[in-house]
Amino acid sequence: MDHRSIQTGLGGESVDRYVEDWIVSITDVTPVMRKTADLVAAGNLEAAGTALPAEKPYPLPAHIARVLGATG
């Protein structure tokens, strides 16, 4: 396939809110992932790890964490 898509399981008002309010940016990470794949293929796992974007935890309010049973 020469294209990609994102499928979400949202309906009703959540679709409008997702599109209008919740998405704050979209970043094409294709070049970074291609570079990372090349480094992995070459066996350079340390460089591949440092080439990845920094990840940060998504803030989960305590009251929602309790409902979901999420920890730490």
C-alpha positions, 0 to 999 in steps of 0.5 A: 500500500502506498498510504496509511490511515488511522482508524479510531473507535469513536462515534457521535460527539466524540468524533467532533471533539476529537477532530476539533478539540483533542488533536493538538498536532500531527507530526510525520515521523517517517524519516526518523523511523526509516533512519531507526530501521536502517540503524537496527538493520545495521546492528547499531541498536544503541544509536537506533534507541537514541534516534527515537523521539523522547517519550513522556508519560501521558498525565492521567488524573488520579480519579480516572486512574482509580476507575481504570484500575491503573497504577504507577 
